[in-house]
Amino acid sequence: MRAVVQRVRRAAVEVDGCPVAAIGHGLLALVGAARDDGPKEAGWLADKLAHLRVFDDAGGKLGRSVLDTGGAILVVPQFTLLGESRKGRRPDFTAAAPPEAARALVDAVVDRLRLLGVHISTGIFRAHMVVSLENDGPVTLILDTPASPPT
């Protein structure tokens, strides 16, 4: 699985001009699933998101997680993260998981984050979404699950 994660002051999602999700202080996580991903990858990604230390501690270093700060995570499913664009002009999305498998994996990430105690909002799977954010820092990271996530 792959996620592009941004530390935000606020973030929101609209579908057809209607607000569907919003958070204040926390993380915006654009999440995509690959064909070979499964429950282990979803669990690894959720644990990484919940415990990723990207918020300032008392010493001004990135030493606190979203759990430590009481922030939230807005999870936005985004299959285009798995697009390959090194050749040609049109991205190739064959590495992305099929829609139903991807939905189950993104849902597994969200469910695990909730179990860990993270406040969660989500975009709508397969909808055309308008995502807005106020990036804080900016702090932006790309997370890729390991080839064989630890159990």
Summary of the structure (lengths in Angstrom):
residues: 151
radius of gyration: 15.1
end to end distance: 15.5
largest distance: 47.9
contacts: 479
relative contact order: 0.30
helix: 25%
strand: 41%
